[in-house]
Amino acid sequence: MSGTAVDAERCIRCGSCAIVAPALFQVTGRVRLLRAPETEVEHVAAAAAAAVCPTRAITVETVALPV
């Protein structure tokens, strides 16, 4: 489980997040988190989007998934 958020004030709308995780992020004039990541693959994609964000506008709080 994770809490994923985008700080719209910090976002420069470069679109990196939408390229890395298009199912989760959309940039059309402003950035939008389309939905929270649900699967392990989506959690990894959200973390990758946060890592490539040049302004660190994306935060991902990760909690261990139940086995």
Protein Blocks (a to p, Z undefined) as FASTA:
>chain_A
ZZddddfklpgolommmmmmmmlpccehiacdfbacfbfmlmmmmmmmmmmmmnlpaccd
dddddZZ
